[in-house]
């Protein structure tokens, strides 16, 4: 059986984390977990990909139903989760809703992992 090496903290005090870093609090952890929960669904990842790669920088909900082969209520549910997680912006125009990426949202997600 192979034993993995034990990593030591960067400070001389073993009860503290690396110097200058802050431990993630419960509220912040819940908020960040909601973002990852939103990203944990393949259909939501596809929605983000479609919207991100749109030449107009936004996509009408009517254009998101066919590529996913899902019903409109299901697509709307997934979009709401992405909006609530702070990843997408929703703009209502008449009877249609248009979705765009929140500027910097995907960079923020990558930063969450980098700062853990």
N, C-alpha and C positions, 0 to 999 in steps of 0.2 A: 504494500500500500504506500502510495506517494503522499508525503505531507507537504501541504502548501506553505510557503513562507508567511509569517505573520508581519503585517505592515505596521510600522510604528508611526505615531503622529509626528508632525513637523516641529512640535514644541517640546521643551524638556518636561512639561507637565503632562503626564499620560491621561489625565482626565479631560483635557481640553483638546479641541481640534487644532488644525493648522493655524499658525499665527495670522491674525488679521482677517480670518474668515468668520462668518456668522452662521450659526446653526439655523436651519430652516424651522420656523415656528409652525405650530399646528394650523393656523389660519392660512398661511402662505402655502403650506404643503397641500391643503385641501383645494385651494385655488389652482395650483399647478397640476394636481392630480386630475382635476376636471378637464383641463386642456388635454392631457394625455388620454383620458377616457374618451374624449371627443375624437381623438386621432386613432383610437384603437379599432375603428370599424373600417373595413375595406371600402364600403360605399362612400363614406365620408372622405376618405383619402382620395378616391376617384373624383368626388365633387371638387375638392380643393385643387386637384390637378387640372381639371377642366377649366375652372374659373381662373386659376393662375396663368394658364396658357392661352386664355382668350385674347385675341388681338385688340379688342376694345377695352380690356382691363376690367370688364364686368360681364356678367351673363344673366340673362333672363331665366327665371325658373322654368319657363316653358321650353327652354332649350336644354334643360338638364334631365328631363324625364326620359326621353328616348335613349340617350347613351347608357343610362344605368339600367334600362329595362325594368323600371320600378314604377309603381303608381304615383300620382301627384301627391297624395297625402303622405306617403312614405318619404319621398324626396323632400317635401316641406319639413317633415319631422327631423330629418338628418341636417337640413340647412339651419333649422332653429337651434339645434345642439351646437353647431359650429359658430353661430352668431353669439349664443350665450357664453361660449368658451372664449369669445373675444378674437376669433380667427377671421370671421367674415363680417362685412358691413352689409346691411340690408337697406335698400331704398325702394319705397313704394311709388309706382308711377301708374296711375289709373288702376286697372285691375291686376296688373302684373307687378311682381317684385323682382328687382335686379340685385345681384350679389357681386361683391368685389372683396378682395383680400384687404384686411386691415393693414395699412402700411407698417412694415416691421414685425408683423405678428409671427411669421415663420422664423425670422432671426431671433425673436424673443424665445421661441420654443427651443431652438438650438442653444441659446444662452442658458436656459434653465438647466440643461444637462451639463453644460460646461462648468456651471457654478456649484454643482452638488458636491 
